[in-house]
Amino acid sequence: MRALVASALLLGACTAQQISSAQTDANNAVAAAQPTIETACWLAQAADAGFQVYASGANANAAIIANEKTAMAAANSICANPPANVAGAIADVLAAYKSVVAATPAAGS
């Protein structure tokens, strides 16, 4: 709650032009990151392919296979529709995080 209040106070001290400029800069950073996102997606696919080979040849733990499947579903969701701006990037990361957390058993269970 304190962080929210602090954020509101900081934003209140900014002018509309500063906020707009910061948002534009952030959106430009996301746009500039598109090649990096594409590379990360390619690497995730390559890692998944390697994991699938390992899992098919080894006596892999079913929980590990399920966790990898969940992680790849989250990555594939972002890779299929990469974010075009900061709002999209934040929404994508939060959705992926929620998906993985929801599918991951709590520690000690």
Beta strands, then each sheet from edge to edge (+ up, - down):
end
